[in-house]
Amino acid sequence: MMEAFLVINYLVVEKELVLVGATDNQRWDWDIKEGYSGADAKTLVLVTLEGDLNSKYAIQEEAQFHCAPGDPLRKLAMNHLYELFEIAWKIKRGHLDKITARQLYMGFEIRDNID
């Protein structure tokens, strides 16, 4: 059986918003083999940071899941929230633009905890 892991397939980077989404590696592979970018693969989990680093208000963090209870990929998505938020924070704190964030993280595999 093939190892299941997440692959970042969706990024939004704006002044006060960073959104990082991921799919599973099988959906990613299917999309790539069909000649697409991987971005069209079903996104299972999204994490969002909203707010300005220079504001006196806290940055809001949010997670969304797009897999039903009982779906075996739901556990995979939930188990890697920390890693997804860490990537979102690296983008936010690094003041990365959309192009740089895509170059660094589009297709990034999340198999275990990252530093």
C-alpha positions as a LaTeX table, in Angstrom:
\begin{tabular}{lrrr}
\hline
Residue & $x$ (\AA) & $y$ (\AA) & $z$ (\AA) \\
\hline
Met1 & 0.00 & 0.00 & 0.00 \\
Met2 & 1.30 & 3.46 & $-0.91$ \\
Glu3 & 2.27 & 5.78 & 1.95 \\
Ala4 & $-0.24$ & 8.61 & 2.33 \\
Phe5 & 1.04 & 12.12 & 2.98 \\
Leu6 & $-0.02$ & 15.69 & 2.29 \\
Val7 & 1.16 & 17.88 & $-0.58$ \\
Ile8 & 0.66 & 21.63 & $-0.61$ \\
Asn9 & $-1.53$ & 22.44 & $-3.60$ \\
Tyr10 & $-3.12$ & 25.80 & $-2.78$ \\
Leu11 & $-1.60$ & 29.10 & $-1.69$ \\
Val12 & $-3.04$ & 32.58 & $-1.27$ \\
Val13 & $-0.70$ & 35.34 & $-0.15$ \\
Glu14 & $-2.02$ & 38.84 & 0.42 \\
Lys15 & $-1.02$ & 41.69 & 2.72 \\
Glu16 & $-3.19$ & 40.52 & 5.62 \\
Leu17 & $-4.00$ & 36.96 & 4.54 \\
Val18 & $-2.01$ & 33.77 & 4.12 \\
Leu19 & $-3.84$ & 30.59 & 3.17 \\
Val20 & $-2.13$ & 27.21 & 2.75 \\
Gly21 & $-4.05$ & 24.21 & 1.44 \\
Ala22 & $-3.05$ & 20.60 & 0.98 \\
Thr23 & $-4.25$ & 17.49 & $-0.78$ \\
Asp24 & $-3.11$ & 13.91 & $-0.43$ \\
Asn25 & $-0.24$ & 12.58 & $-2.54$ \\
Gln26 & $-2.46$ & 10.27 & $-4.60$ \\
Arg27 & $-4.74$ & 13.10 & $-5.75$ \\
Trp28 & $-1.65$ & 15.24 & $-6.41$ \\
Asp29 & $-0.11$ & 12.49 & $-8.56$ \\
Trp30 & $-3.34$ & 12.00 & $-10.53$ \\
Asp31 & $-3.52$ & 15.73 & $-11.30$ \\
Ile32 & 0.15 & 15.94 & $-12.34$ \\
Lys33 & $-0.10$ & 12.83 & $-14.56$ \\
Glu34 & $-3.05$ & 14.43 & $-16.36$ \\
Gly35 & $-0.81$ & 17.40 & $-17.20$ \\
Tyr36 & $-2.21$ & 19.82 & $-14.62$ \\
Ser37 & $-0.37$ & 21.79 & $-11.94$ \\
Gly38 & $-1.64$ & 19.89 & $-8.90$ \\
Ala39 & $-3.67$ & 22.91 & $-7.85$ \\
Asp40 & $-6.84$ & 21.31 & $-9.21$ \\
Ala41 & $-6.56$ & 18.27 & $-6.95$ \\
Lys42 & $-9.17$ & 18.28 & $-4.19$ \\
Thr43 & $-7.88$ & 20.32 & $-1.27$ \\
Leu44 & $-8.52$ & 18.38 & 1.95 \\
Val45 & $-7.37$ & 20.93 & 4.51 \\
Leu46 & $-6.80$ & 24.69 & 4.54 \\
Val47 & $-5.13$ & 26.81 & 7.19 \\
Thr48 & $-5.49$ & 30.57 & 7.27 \\
Leu49 & $-3.65$ & 33.39 & 9.02 \\
Glu50 & $-5.46$ & 36.70 & 8.91 \\
Gly51 & $-4.25$ & 40.03 & 10.18 \\
Asp52 & $-1.28$ & 42.37 & 10.09 \\
Leu53 & 1.93 & 41.52 & 11.94 \\
Asn54 & 2.27 & 45.17 & 12.93 \\
Ser55 & $-1.22$ & 45.39 & 14.39 \\
Lys56 & $-1.95$ & 45.47 & 18.11 \\
Tyr57 & $-4.49$ & 42.69 & 17.50 \\
Ala58 & $-3.61$ & 39.00 & 17.39 \\
Ile59 & $-3.29$ & 37.20 & 14.08 \\
Gln60 & $-6.31$ & 34.94 & 13.62 \\
Glu61 & $-5.64$ & 31.29 & 12.84 \\
Glu62 & $-8.25$ & 29.05 & 11.28 \\
Ala63 & $-8.36$ & 25.51 & 9.90 \\
Gln64 & $-10.95$ & 24.09 & 7.50 \\
Phe65 & $-11.46$ & 20.50 & 6.47 \\
His66 & $-13.00$ & 19.29 & 3.24 \\
Cys67 & $-13.30$ & 15.59 & 3.97 \\
Ala68 & $-16.24$ & 13.88 & 5.62 \\
Pro69 & $-16.18$ & 12.10 & 8.98 \\
Gly70 & $-15.11$ & 8.53 & 8.35 \\
Asp71 & $-12.94$ & 9.48 & 5.36 \\
Pro72 & $-9.50$ & 7.92 & 6.03 \\
Leu73 & $-7.85$ & 11.09 & 4.71 \\
Arg74 & $-9.52$ & 13.17 & 7.44 \\
Lys75 & $-7.10$ & 11.84 & 10.06 \\
Leu76 & $-4.14$ & 12.53 & 7.76 \\
Ala77 & $-5.32$ & 16.12 & 7.30 \\
Met78 & $-5.91$ & 16.67 & 11.01 \\
Asn79 & $-2.57$ & 15.16 & 11.99 \\
His80 & $-0.63$ & 17.77 & 10.03 \\
Leu81 & $-2.25$ & 21.03 & 11.07 \\
Tyr82 & 0.86 & 22.05 & 13.00 \\
Glu83 & 3.07 & 21.68 & 9.93 \\
Leu84 & 0.64 & 23.59 & 7.72 \\
Phe85 & 0.42 & 26.44 & 10.21 \\
Glu86 & 4.23 & 26.54 & 10.49 \\
Ile87 & 4.49 & 27.00 & 6.73 \\
Ala88 & 1.84 & 29.72 & 6.80 \\
Trp89 & 3.77 & 31.49 & 9.59 \\
Lys90 & 7.05 & 31.22 & 7.61 \\
Ile91 & 5.32 & 32.91 & 4.68 \\
Lys92 & 3.79 & 35.59 & 6.93 \\
Arg93 & 6.89 & 36.35 & 9.01 \\
Gly94 & 9.15 & 36.22 & 5.97 \\
His95 & 6.92 & 38.71 & 4.15 \\
Leu96 & 7.03 & 36.37 & 1.15 \\
Asp97 & 5.14 & 37.38 & $-1.95$ \\
Lys98 & 2.86 & 35.01 & $-3.81$ \\
Ile99 & 5.47 & 34.05 & $-6.42$ \\
Thr100 & 8.19 & 33.27 & $-3.86$ \\
Ala101 & 5.76 & 31.33 & $-1.65$ \\
Arg102 & 4.67 & 29.24 & $-4.63$ \\
Gln103 & 8.28 & 28.55 & $-5.62$ \\
Leu104 & 9.11 & 27.41 & $-2.10$ \\
Tyr105 & 5.98 & 25.54 & $-1.09$ \\
Met106 & 3.79 & 24.49 & $-4.05$ \\
Gly107 & 4.18 & 20.72 & $-4.20$ \\
Phe108 & 5.92 & 20.62 & $-0.81$ \\
Glu109 & 5.43 & 17.21 & 0.81 \\
Ile110 & 4.40 & 17.00 & 4.45 \\
Arg111 & 5.25 & 13.55 & 5.75 \\
Asp112 & 6.45 & 14.27 & 9.29 \\
Asn113 & 6.97 & 17.24 & 11.56 \\
Ile114 & 9.02 & 19.98 & 9.94 \\
Asp115 & 11.34 & 22.46 & 11.58 \\
\hline
\end{tabular}
